Amino acid sequence: MQLTVTNSENTKEDKKVPTTFSRTNPFQAKVLKNVNLNGTGSNKETRHIEFSLEGSGLSYVPGDALGIIPQNDPDLVTSILEEMKWDAEMAVTINKQGDILPLKEALTNYFEITLLSKKILQQAAAYTESEELQKLVLVENADQLKEYTYGRDLLDMLRDFGPWKATAQEIVSLLRKMTPRLYSIASSIAANPGQVHLTIGAVRYTSHGRDRKGVCSVLVAERVHVGDTLPVFVQPNKHFGLPESQDKDIIMVGPGTGIAPFRSFIQERAVNKAAGRTWLFFGDQHAASDFLYQDELEKYQKDGVLTELDTAWSRDSSQKVYVQHKILENSKELFEWLENGAYFYICGDKQNMAKDVHSALISAIEKEGAMTQEAAEAYLNDLQAQGRYQRDVY
């Protein structure tokens, strides 16, 4: 694993100058644990990763995110170098400051190579005779251009539109800097001093005839081992967090990796012995293999920290059951909790789940509050204005 490892001999020196770790100066966090939470027969791979923050001075509160600055897949980097017959050790300038790196290192650590943009293709058109690309970047073909960029990467572009009359420097100058990947923190620092935990689903899929891998999720799933370090920083999230009062009830909807911040909420409330009630809706494909943190959650329920736990399994019966169905099933009690001042949280998939839960919530309010749909929407908008309806969706 070619990740920068901090040299323990330097720690005495470091203590003289307090360093503030941030997005621009990430902390090299050592991996303490990295396990797959899914059981045998699951279609998914969800990693539970624990990092040490010892010596970093970093802290966080439930609801915050951890940023990881990842590395690109070495196989993808090698394929690009081979496709273009580029010298891996050739020096390239990577930014306006004139910093220089060997090409392979620049493609591995500095540039975004798995995403294409309209701008990259438009600029790349100057370096090839490819009629197909010249046509694709015409104003009237904006839709086709957008469609091409979706699910394709730098290697696709280089293969599809060659031969290229560009130097490696000219091609890398088109690329954007690698962006950090942000993940909801899945632990409470009060419950796990000096540590931060994440819940990351490995992204793997096939598109346009090639297997694709999520840059950071597959790095963590396949190439990061206990003892390795990763560059990290804390990203505060002011719009997603526990109520100030520990007496307030909370309702959390977090299927799949959306469970992450709610694990931190529950841990925090357990440590603080909060008086407020806690209700979790969790869902995934199969109860037997996809019940993330099952033992922990059931123990919290037994200990009374988790008042209610409702689960939805979408592939265990002929009818697909999702968290929004469980919300509708429990509409009476849920509305009573809201009327009693409960906070409602959603974390996870923005495309479908968050919209479906939002709609189910409006239906529940409409039914149990004997309101019109407009009045139910106004009720929910009011909850949002009070900070009692919070979403962390991606």
SVG drawing of the C-alpha trace seen along z (x, -y; Angstrom):
<svg xmlns="http://www.w3.org/2000/svg" viewBox="-59 -29 72 46">
<polyline fill="none" stroke="black" stroke-width="0.4" points="0.0,0.0 1.8,-3.1 0.2,-5.5 2.3,-8.0 3.0,-6.6 3.9,-8.9 7.3,-8.2 6.9,-7.7 10.5,-8.9 9.4,-12.4 6.7,-12.8 8.9,-14.6 9.6,-17.2 6.0,-17.5 4.9,-18.4 6.8,-21.7 4.7,-23.0 0.9,-22.4 -0.5,-21.4 -4.1,-22.1 -5.3,-19.3 -7.8,-20.2 -8.9,-19.5 -5.7,-21.2 -3.5,-19.5 -5.1,-16.1 -4.1,-13.9 -2.6,-10.4 -5.0,-8.3 -4.0,-4.7 -6.6,-2.0 -7.4,0.0 -10.1,2.2 -11.6,2.9 -14.3,5.6 -17.2,6.5 -20.5,6.1 -22.5,8.2 -23.0,11.9 -22.6,14.8 -24.8,14.6 -25.2,10.8 -25.1,8.9 -23.3,6.1 -20.1,5.4 -20.3,2.8 -17.1,2.0 -16.9,0.9 -13.6,-1.0 -12.1,-2.3 -9.4,-5.0 -7.2,-6.3 -7.2,-10.0 -4.5,-9.9 -2.2,-12.9 -4.3,-14.7 -6.2,-17.1 -9.3,-16.3 -12.7,-16.1 -16.3,-15.8 -19.9,-15.7 -22.6,-13.2 -23.8,-14.3 -20.3,-15.4 -18.5,-13.8 -15.0,-12.5 -13.2,-13.4 -10.8,-10.9 -8.4,-11.9 -8.2,-8.7 -5.9,-7.1 -6.9,-5.9 -7.0,-2.2 -3.4,-1.2 -4.8,1.1 -6.7,-1.9 -3.5,-4.0 -1.5,-1.3 -4.1,-0.8 -3.9,-4.6 -0.1,-4.5 -0.1,-1.5 -2.9,-2.8 -0.9,-6.0 2.5,-4.4 3.5,-7.0 6.6,-6.9 5.5,-6.4 8.4,-8.3 8.1,-11.4 7.8,-14.6 4.5,-16.6 3.4,-19.9 0.3,-19.3 -1.0,-22.8 -0.7,-26.6 2.0,-26.7 4.2,-24.7 4.5,-21.6 6.0,-18.6 5.3,-14.9 6.2,-11.8 3.3,-11.0 2.3,-7.7 2.2,-9.4 0.2,-12.3 -2.4,-10.0 -2.5,-7.9 -2.7,-10.6 -3.5,-14.0 -5.9,-13.8 -9.5,-12.7 -9.4,-10.0 -12.7,-8.2 -15.0,-11.1 -15.3,-13.0 -16.9,-16.4 -18.2,-18.3 -15.2,-20.7 -12.6,-17.9 -14.0,-16.5 -14.4,-20.0 -10.8,-20.8 -9.5,-17.3 -11.1,-17.8 -8.2,-20.1 -5.7,-17.2 -7.3,-14.6 -8.5,-14.3 -11.4,-12.1 -14.5,-13.1 -16.6,-11.4 -15.3,-13.7 -15.5,-16.8 -19.1,-16.1 -19.9,-15.2 -18.7,-18.6 -20.8,-20.6 -23.4,-22.8 -26.3,-21.0 -25.1,-17.7 -25.0,-18.8 -27.4,-15.9 -25.2,-13.2 -22.1,-14.8 -23.7,-14.6 -24.8,-11.0 -21.3,-10.1 -19.7,-11.5 -22.1,-9.5 -20.4,-6.3 -17.3,-6.7 -13.7,-7.7 -10.4,-9.0 -9.4,-5.6 -12.7,-5.4 -12.0,-8.8 -8.4,-8.0 -9.5,-4.7 -12.5,-6.0 -11.1,-9.1 -7.4,-8.4 -4.9,-8.6 -3.9,-11.6 -1.4,-14.3 -1.0,-15.5 1.8,-15.1 1.1,-13.6 1.4,-17.1 -1.3,-18.4 -3.7,-15.6 -3.2,-15.9 -3.7,-19.6 -7.3,-18.9 -7.9,-17.0 -9.4,-18.2 -7.8,-17.7 -8.9,-14.7 -11.7,-15.7 -12.0,-14.3 -14.8,-11.8 -17.0,-12.6 -18.6,-10.0 -21.1,-10.4 -19.2,-9.5 -20.6,-6.3 -19.3,-6.8 -19.5,-9.0 -16.2,-10.3 -17.6,-10.2 -18.1,-6.4 -14.9,-5.9 -12.3,-8.4 -9.5,-9.0 -11.3,-7.1 -13.6,-7.7 -15.6,-5.0 -17.1,-4.9 -19.6,-2.7 -18.8,-2.5 -20.5,-0.5 -18.2,0.7 -19.3,-0.6 -18.8,1.9 -20.7,2.0 -20.3,2.7 -20.9,0.1 -19.9,-0.3 -18.2,3.1 -15.9,2.4 -16.0,3.1 -16.0,-0.1 -15.0,-0.7 -15.8,-3.5 -12.5,-5.3 -12.5,-5.5 -15.0,-2.7 -13.0,-0.1 -9.7,-1.4 -11.0,-0.8 -12.6,2.5 -9.6,4.0 -6.4,2.2 -6.5,0.7 -5.4,2.9 -5.1,2.6 -2.0,0.6 -2.1,-1.4 -2.8,-5.1 -5.2,-7.3 -5.3,-11.1 -8.4,-12.4 -10.1,-15.5 -13.3,-16.3 -16.0,-18.1 -18.6,-19.7 -22.2,-19.5 -24.2,-22.3 -27.5,-21.2 -27.6,-17.6 -27.2,-16.9 -28.8,-15.8 -31.3,-18.2 -29.6,-20.3 -32.0,-18.9 -31.4,-15.3 -35.1,-15.0 -36.3,-15.3 -37.4,-12.2 -35.7,-11.3 -36.9,-9.3 -34.2,-8.1 -34.6,-6.7 -31.3,-5.2 -31.4,-2.2 -28.2,-0.7 -25.1,-2.9 -27.6,-5.6 -27.3,-3.9 -23.9,-5.6 -24.8,-8.8 -27.5,-7.1 -25.0,-4.7 -23.2,-7.8 -26.5,-9.4 -27.4,-6.2 -23.9,-5.8 -23.9,-9.5 -27.3,-9.1 -26.2,-5.9 -23.1,-7.6 -25.1,-10.6 -28.0,-8.5 -30.4,-10.8 -34.0,-10.8 -35.5,-11.3 -36.9,-8.2 -35.1,-6.9 -36.7,-5.2 -34.8,-3.7 -36.1,-2.6 -33.5,-0.5 -33.8,1.5 -31.8,3.4 -32.1,6.4 -32.0,9.5 -32.4,9.8 -30.0,12.7 -27.0,11.0 -27.7,7.3 -28.7,6.3 -25.8,3.9 -24.8,3.6 -27.6,6.0 -26.0,7.2 -25.2,3.7 -28.7,2.4 -30.5,5.3 -28.4,4.8 -29.3,1.0 -32.9,2.0 -32.6,4.5 -30.9,1.9 -33.7,-0.6 -31.3,-3.1 -33.2,-2.3 -36.9,-2.6 -38.1,-1.2 -36.5,0.6 -38.4,1.2 -36.8,3.1 -37.7,3.4 -36.3,6.2 -36.8,5.6 -35.8,9.1 -37.2,11.4 -40.7,11.6 -42.6,11.4 -43.7,7.8 -40.7,5.5 -40.8,3.8 -39.0,0.6 -38.6,-1.9 -41.3,-4.1 -43.8,-1.2 -42.8,-0.8 -43.4,-4.6 -46.9,-4.3 -47.6,-1.1 -46.6,-3.1 -48.2,-6.4 -50.4,-6.7 -47.5,-6.4 -45.1,-8.3 -47.5,-11.3 -47.9,-11.2 -44.1,-11.4 -44.0,-14.4 -46.9,-16.1 -44.8,-15.5 -41.9,-17.4 -39.8,-14.6 -37.1,-15.3 -37.2,-13.4 -34.0,-12.5 -33.3,-10.9 -29.9,-9.7 -29.0,-7.9 -30.0,-7.7 -31.2,-11.0 -32.6,-9.6 -35.3,-7.4 -35.3,-6.6 -35.3,-10.2 -38.1,-11.2 -40.2,-8.1 -39.7,-8.7 -40.6,-12.4 -43.9,-11.4 -44.7,-8.7 -44.2,-11.2 -46.6,-13.7 -49.2,-10.9 -48.8,-9.9 -49.2,-13.5 -52.2,-14.0 -53.9,-10.8 -53.3,-11.0 -53.7,-14.8 -56.9,-14.6 -55.4,-17.3 -55.3,-18.1 -52.1,-17.3 -51.3,-21.1 -51.7,-21.3 -49.5,-18.2 -46.8,-19.8 -47.1,-23.0 -46.7,-21.0 -43.6,-19.3 -42.2,-22.7 -42.8,-24.0 -40.8,-21.1 -38.0,-21.9 -38.0,-25.6 -37.8,-24.5 -34.8,-22.3 -36.9,-19.2 -36.8,-17.7 -33.2,-17.1 -31.8,-15.3 -28.3,-14.0 -28.7,-12.6 -26.3,-11.8"/>
</svg>
